[in-house]
Every structure is written in structure tokens, then in C-alpha cells.
Amino acid sequence: MDQNRSAVLTMQITRTIQKLEQNQMSACFVSTRQQAVEKVKQLLNPGDTVACGGSMTLEECGVMEALKSGEYRFLDRAAPGITPEQRQEIYLRSFGADTYLCSANAVTENGELYNVDGNSNRVAALMFGPKRVIVVAGYNKLVRNIQEAVLRVKRIAAPANAIRLGCDTYCAKAGHCISDEMGEGCRSKDRVCANYVVTAQQRIKGRIHVILVGEALGY
């Protein structure tokens, strides 16, 4: 990224962090994915019970590898050989985790987190349960407002995730949602956009910590 684009991004990130903090979420910026992993480690304590949502961002930046290091009690929903019943149990146990990690589908310059889920274990834990939530998001997730966040999911995040998961949905075949309106979509049993959550303010100040990364990560 050249210095001029970097300067614009810095201003956008500064605005976003200020708004996130006004909405009672802690927030910081790191330049690289490696620094994001180090920041996550700083926020965790050895022996913590940790869980996570499905996230290409956590995979790409190396956070998932850190969680599997043995330093933490990791509730691994994707462990080899895990059964559907065991995975469901991990979803439920995640509500009692010390820390839950995930990404966001979009982060607005108004300091809001926008997330859309199919199974919805991720958005449930984001809203309630774990003592702390760490959200790692690349700069590609930054948008001006909720309207842009909706379109980002409809045209980028949902289609890419549906393809990744092998879902039989309209967006997986067309590359975009059947509608640009929030809440509207296909009627497939594989639909990945069942619940839409806007985190406008965290009632427990600092429970959610947002790490914005100066690299494009995830969908």
C-alpha cells in the first residue's frame, strides 16, 4: 500500500476506533497479521478457556494456530473426528469461556459491528456469555455505515462463505445475494444469512476488544 492510501486508511481507522470506544468497546490497530497474533496473546492468560467462531480471518492471520498451542484450554469446534453432538456441546460450553474469538463481517466508522450468521453460535456468544470477546478484523471489513455493511455481506462475505462451505444457495451460484435488502434472501436450507446482528454498544465496558489489522483478511 502506498503512503497516500495508507494515510487515508489511517484516518479511517482512527475515526473507527474513536467511535468503537465511545460505544464502550476497546479497540486498537496493528499493522500486520503477525502483530495481531501477538496482541491476542497479550489479551489472553495462560490456562484460559477459549473458544472461537468459524473464521477465515483467524485462520489467515495465525490466531487459530496460537489457540492450538497448548497454552490455553481451547474448545475446538473443528477438532479432527469430532461428532455433530460433540460440536453442539462445544457451542454450549463456549458461553462459559473466559474469552471468545471471532471476526466481524463488517465494522462501521460509526463504531458498530455487523455480523450475519446461519447457525448463529458466533453471534450468540458475541452478544452474551463469554467474559471477553476479541474481534480481529482486516481493514477490508471497514465500511462507512450499516447500509454499506449490509451490501458488503450480500455481495462479498455471504457468497464467498457459501462457496467455501459448499452450500446450495443462490449466492454461491450467482456470486451475490438474491436481494440487497437486509433480512431478504433465498429459501435454501443451507442459507448462511439467518440472523442479522448489529452491535451498537457494549453494556459491559471493554468486554469486546476489536483488533483492526492493516492487512486484508478473510471475507
Disulfide bonds with the S-S distance in Angstrom:
none
